[in-house]
Amino acid sequence: MTNQPLLEIDVNGQAPDLAGAVCEAILLQQYVFAGTLEDPANVIHLKFSGQWHRLYFDYGIVFWRLSDTAPEAWSDTDEQWDNPLFDLGATADLAGLQLDRYAMTSIHGGSEVSFMFVGGRTVVFKSINDHTSYHVI
């Protein structure tokens, strides 16, 4: 196997300056098809300093968008799609923590975004082949 250099991170939209802001919420819009969880973090909704931000991935590209309102769960029963919201901020005790910094990185097969909070907590969103997973450290 040949070690190939990683590509430079491709960002679509304006990556926000969130360093020092307090996390108010992290909601994960999941993708469920026919009752099976296909993508646990299809869209990441982040609220810092009263502003909602949408973070999502598409084959290595990191997308950032501002949102005027809180996200809502939605579904399309005809197509068997369900897009519930999972409250990662509350579940993982991240809401209320101050963000130290975040980093966007190109990885083989995709990209990842890591949020490092003051006090050592970290949440990593990793998108490989258009499937986004996460883990909290």
Salt bridges, closest charged atoms under 4 A:
GLU24 OE1 - LYS47 NZ 3.77
ASP100 OD2 - ARG101 NH1 2.50
GLU112 OE1 - LYS126 NZ 3.86
